[in-house]
């Protein structure tokens, strides 16, 4: 009896392509992300690099990037994962806490941009559906969901949708529009192409009265009509709004008032206080200018509560941390993050103003927990509160131990 022919051993499965974080320097500034990856991963072809981007394995500043034409800027943090990163938040990731004919109060998840004003968001219309902003996600929810939005018709039962049709007039459905378009003829008598088409970019019919950082979760109020938006904007400009944040910070800190003059560039390319900018200039051997720039704006943050404890990690000694609540007197960009960092208590997970390792820390632990304002049309005082998202709350409770 002949012995069976041995089967060849299966070929080894190649290890997935990974690349540790790389900080973009001057030699890579202005290049597209696909060209940069091709340079940093010379063993990978152009198609292989594009596939990495499509699979959500390429991170820029800790978030997946799928726009291969995006051009990198200095200090961008580029990384390739072994496995796909979680998908971006979409319209189903937000929660609408209040809806009427004039305003909407929404709960923004971490990782979603409030408005499409940042250079790190894809500009191609078809890619915007994969990276929705808060105002776009709210619009889609108000229109009855993604399918109804793409179909170009709103769900008439959507809560709080303004009446855009006269009483008794039904909305024109897609099939009716296609039928009418098929009966149209051009000047030569030939049938015209249907005017109905799927929108290339997500619609945006609301406007945020204020913004939260992409890494920050919490409450945002948006206007549905221009008059309401103008009145809300005036309230925020006059600082007649209650804005309270909850955060986990490194070190122990007591309730106090933090105040400084914030400028766009404190000398290291980041926003910061005028006092810190002078220290940076002094450290570089430069004397502060005699006539300092008048573009700084005063900012004040009140720390109203603080629970001191320890950060419990899997290894190493427990580090002192504080679970704080702070109220804003003003609303400057990155105000809370700057004040706490310059005080020596940066927020856990802050990759811009922090000084601690980000290993094992999934996000920036800053949450807009309370929001109070006067309704722009009725004059009624409204106040809303929200807890941390469930996953983040569990992470905080498992890593925070009360000070004994």
C-alpha positions in Angstrom: 0.0 0.0 0.0 1.4 3.3 -1.0 2.0 5.8 1.7 -0.1 9.0 1.3 1.6 11.9 -0.3 2.3 14.5 2.4 0.4 17.7 2.0 2.6 20.8 1.8 2.6 22.9 4.9 0.3 26.0 4.6 2.1 29.2 3.9 2.6 31.3 7.0 0.1 34.2 7.4 2.0 37.4 7.1 1.9 39.7 10.1 -0.3 42.8 9.6 1.4 46.0 8.7 1.9 48.3 11.7 3.7 51.5 12.2 4.3 53.1 15.6 3.3 56.8 16.0 5.3 59.2 13.9 5.2 63.0 14.5 5.2 64.9 11.3 8.2 67.2 10.9 9.1 69.8 8.3 10.2 67.2 5.8 6.6 65.8 5.6 4.5 68.9 6.0 2.2 69.5 3.0 2.4 66.0 1.7 -0.7 63.9 1.3 -1.2 61.1 3.8 -1.0 58.4 1.1 2.3 59.8 -0.2 3.7 60.0 3.4 2.7 56.4 4.2 4.3 55.3 0.9 7.5 57.0 2.0 7.4 55.6 5.6 6.4 52.1 4.5 8.6 51.5 1.4 7.7 47.8 1.3 4.0 48.6 0.7 2.6 49.4 -2.8 0.3 52.4 -3.5 -2.7 50.1 -3.5 -1.7 48.5 -0.2 -1.3 51.9 1.4 -4.7 53.0 0.1 -6.2 49.7 1.5 -4.8 50.5 4.9 -6.6 53.9 4.8 -9.9 52.3 3.6 -9.8 49.8 6.4 -9.6 52.5 9.1 -6.2 51.4 10.2 -4.5 54.7 9.7 -4.8 57.2 12.5 -4.1 60.9 12.4 -4.0 62.5 15.9 -5.6 59.4 17.4 -8.6 59.3 15.0 -9.1 57.2 11.8 -8.4 59.0 8.5 -9.9 57.7 5.3 -9.2 60.8 3.1 -6.1 59.9 1.2 -5.8 63.4 -0.2 -5.5 65.0 3.2 -2.3 67.0 3.6 -0.4 66.8 6.8 0.6 69.7 9.0 3.5 70.0 11.5 3.1 68.0 14.7 0.4 65.7 13.2 0.6 62.3 14.8 0.5 59.5 12.2 0.0 55.8 13.1 -0.9 52.5 11.5 -2.8 49.9 13.5 -2.8 46.2 13.2 -6.6 46.1 13.2 -9.3 48.5 12.1 -10.1 51.4 14.5 -13.7 51.9 15.7 -15.9 53.7 13.2 -16.6 57.4 13.7 -19.7 58.4 15.6 -22.7 58.9 13.4 -26.3 60.2 13.7 -27.2 57.2 15.9 -24.5 58.1 18.4 -26.1 61.4 19.4 -29.0 62.0 21.8 -31.6 64.7 21.3 -32.6 66.0 24.8 -34.8 68.8 23.7 -36.4 69.7 20.4 -38.9 72.4 19.4 -39.5 74.6 16.4 -36.5 77.0 17.1 -33.8 75.1 19.0 -32.3 71.6 19.7 -30.2 70.5 22.7 -28.1 67.5 21.8 -25.6 65.3 23.6 -22.4 65.2 21.5 -20.2 62.0 21.7 -16.5 62.1 22.0 -14.8 62.0 18.6 -17.4 64.0 16.7 -16.6 67.6 15.5 -19.3 70.2 16.2 -19.0 72.0 12.9 -17.2 71.3 9.6 -14.6 74.0 10.0 -11.5 71.9 10.6 -8.8 71.0 8.1 -8.7 67.5 9.3 -12.1 66.6 8.1 -12.7 65.2 4.5 -14.0 67.8 2.1 -15.1 65.3 -0.6 -19.0 65.2 -0.4 -19.2 61.4 -0.5 -16.6 61.1 2.3 -18.5 63.4 4.6 -21.1 60.7 5.3 -18.4 58.7 7.0 -17.3 61.6 9.2 -20.5 63.4 10.2 -20.3 66.6 12.3 -22.8 67.2 15.1 -24.9 69.7 13.1 -25.2 67.3 10.2 -26.0 64.4 12.5 -28.7 66.5 14.2 -30.2 67.4 10.8 -30.3 63.8 9.7 -32.1 62.8 12.9 -34.6 65.6 12.5 -35.3 64.5 8.9 -36.2 61.0 10.1 -33.0 59.2 9.6 -30.4 58.5 7.0 -32.6 56.7 4.5 -35.2 59.5 4.6 -32.5 62.1 4.2 -30.9 60.4 1.2 -34.3 59.9 -0.3 -34.8 63.7 0.0 -38.0 63.5 2.0 -38.5 64.1 5.7 -40.5 61.9 8.1 -43.6 63.9 8.9 -43.7 62.3 12.4 -40.2 63.4 13.3 -40.4 65.3 16.7 -40.2 69.1 16.4 -39.9 69.3 12.6 -41.0 72.7 11.5 -44.0 72.8 9.1 -42.6 73.7 5.7 -45.8 72.9 3.7 -49.2 74.7 3.7 -52.0 73.0 5.7 -53.6 70.1 3.7 -50.7 69.8 1.2 -48.9 66.5 1.3 -45.2 66.3 0.7 -44.0 65.2 -2.8 -42.6 61.7 -2.6 -39.7 60.4 -4.6 -41.8 58.2 -6.9 -44.1 61.2 -7.7 -41.1 63.4 -8.5 -39.6 60.7 -10.8 -43.0 60.3 -12.6 -43.3 64.0 -13.2 -39.6 64.3 -14.4 -40.1 61.4 -16.8 -42.9 63.3 -18.5 -40.8 66.4 -19.0 -39.3 67.1 -22.5 -36.5 69.4 -23.6 -36.6 71.8 -26.5 -36.0 68.9 -29.0 -38.8 66.8 -27.6 -36.4 64.3 -25.9 -37.1 63.2 -22.3 -35.2 65.2 -19.8 -33.1 63.5 -17.1 -34.9 63.3 -13.7 -34.1 66.2 -11.5 -34.2 63.9 -8.4 -30.8 62.8 -7.2 -29.2 61.5 -4.1 -27.5 64.3 -2.2 -23.8 64.0 -2.5 -23.1 65.6 0.9 -25.1 65.4 4.2 -27.4 68.3 4.7 -27.0 70.8 7.5 -30.1 72.8 8.6 -29.1 73.7 12.1 -26.3 75.8 13.6 -24.4 75.3 16.8 -24.5 78.3 19.2 -21.2 77.2 20.7 -18.6 74.5 20.1 -17.0 71.7 22.0 -13.6 70.2 21.2 -13.7 67.1 19.2 -12.3 65.1 22.2 -15.0 66.5 24.5 -18.4 65.0 25.0 -21.5 66.7 26.4 -24.3 69.2 25.9 -24.6 71.6 22.9 -27.5 73.8 21.9 -28.2 74.4 18.2 -30.6 76.8 16.5 -33.1 75.9 13.7 -34.0 79.4 12.6 -31.7 82.4 12.2 -33.5 84.6 14.7 -33.0 82.0 17.5 -29.3 81.6 16.5 -28.6 85.3 16.7 -30.2 85.5 20.2 -28.4 82.5 21.5 -25.1 83.8 20.1 -25.7 87.1 22.0 -26.2 85.2 25.3 -22.9 83.4 24.8 -21.1 86.6 24.0 -22.5 88.3 27.1 -21.5 85.2 29.2 -25.2 84.8 30.3 -25.0 81.1 30.0 -24.4 78.3 32.6 -21.6 76.0 31.3 -20.3 73.4 33.8 -17.7 70.7 32.9 -16.6 67.5 34.6 -13.0 66.3 34.3 -10.4 64.0 35.6 -7.1 65.7 36.1 -3.6 64.6 37.2 -2.6 65.7 40.8 -4.6 67.0 43.7 -6.3 70.4 43.3 -8.6 72.4 45.5 -11.7 74.5 44.4 -10.4 77.9 43.2 -10.7 80.5 40.5 -8.3 80.4 37.5 -7.9 83.5 35.4 -5.4 84.5 32.6 -5.1 86.3 29.3 -5.2 83.7 26.5 -3.4 84.2 23.2 -3.3 82.1 20.0 0.4 81.3 20.2 2.3 81.2 23.5 5.6 80.6 21.7 5.4 76.9 21.0 2.6 76.9 18.4 -0.1 76.2 21.0 -2.7 78.5 22.6 -1.9 79.6 26.1 -1.6 82.3 28.7 0.3 85.5 28.2 2.3 84.8 31.3 3.5 81.4 30.0 4.4 83.0 26.6 6.7 85.4 28.5 8.3 82.5 30.3 8.9 80.6 27.1 10.5 83.7 25.5 12.6 84.2 28.6 13.8 80.6 28.4 14.7 81.1 24.8 16.9 84.1 25.7 14.5 86.6 24.2 13.1 89.6 26.1 9.3 90.2 25.9 8.3 92.8 23.4 7.7 96.3 24.7 4.4 96.5 22.9 2.7 93.2 23.4 0.0 92.0 21.0 -3.5 93.3 22.0 -5.1 90.1 20.6 -5.3 88.3 24.0 -8.6 87.7 25.7 -9.3 87.3 29.4 -10.6 83.9 30.5 -11.8 82.7 33.8 -12.7 79.2 35.1 -14.1 78.4 38.5 -13.4 75.0 40.1 -16.4 74.5 42.2 -15.9 70.9 43.4 -13.0 68.4 43.6 -12.8 64.8 44.7 -9.2 63.8 45.4 -8.0 60.2 44.8 -5.6 58.0 43.0 -5.4 56.7 39.5 -5.5 52.9 39.6 -3.6 51.4 36.7 -2.6 47.8 36.0 1.1 48.5 36.8 3.1 51.0 38.6 2.3 53.1 41.7 -1.1 54.8 41.9 -0.9 58.4 40.8 -2.7 61.3 42.5 -5.7 62.5 40.5 -8.8 64.7 41.1 -12.3 64.4 39.8 -13.4 68.0 39.4 -16.4 70.1 38.3 -15.7 73.6 36.9 -17.9 76.4 35.7 -16.9 78.8 32.9 -17.2 82.5 33.2 -15.9 82.9 29.7 -15.9 80.5 26.8 -12.5 80.7 25.1 -11.0 77.9 22.9 -9.4 75.2 25.0 -9.9 77.4 28.1 -10.4 74.6 30.6 -7.6 72.5 29.2 -5.2 75.4 29.2 -6.0 76.6 32.7 -5.7 73.2 34.3 -2.5 72.4 32.4 -0.8 75.6 33.3 -1.9 75.1 36.9 0.1 71.8 36.8 -3.0 69.6 36.7 -3.6 68.6 33.0 -6.6 66.6 32.1 -6.2 62.9 31.8 -5.9 62.0 28.2 -4.9 65.4 26.9 -2.6 64.9 23.9 -2.0 68.7 23.3 -1.5 70.3 26.7 -0.8 67.2 28.8 2.6 65.9 30.0 1.6 62.3 31.0 1.7 59.1 29.0 -1.5 58.3 27.0 -0.9 54.5 27.2 -4.1 52.8 28.2 -6.1 56.0 28.3 -8.9 55.9 25.6 -9.9 59.6 25.5 -9.7 63.1 26.9 -11.7 62.9 30.1 -13.6 66.2 29.8 -17.4 66.3 29.7 -19.8 69.2 29.3 -22.2 68.1 32.1 -24.5 71.1 32.6 -25.9 73.8 30.2 -28.3 76.6 31.1 -29.6 79.4 28.9 -32.7 81.5 28.2 -34.9 80.2 25.4 -34.3 82.7 22.6 -38.0 83.0 21.6 -40.1 82.3 24.7 -37.8 83.8 27.3 -38.0 80.7 29.5 -34.9 79.7 31.4 -33.8 76.2 30.5 -31.2 74.0 32.2 -30.0 70.6 31.1 -27.6 68.1 32.7 -26.0 64.9 31.4 -23.8 62.1 32.8 -20.7 60.6 31.3 -21.4 58.1 28.5 -21.8 54.6 30.0 -18.5 53.2 28.8 -16.5 56.3 30.1 -18.3 56.3 33.4 -17.3 52.6 34.0 -13.7 53.4 33.0 -13.6 56.3 35.4 -15.1 54.4 38.3 -12.7 51.5 37.7 -9.6 53.7 37.6 -10.4 56.3 40.3 -9.9 55.5 44.0 -11.0 57.8 46.7 -8.2 59.4 48.8 -8.0 57.7 52.1 
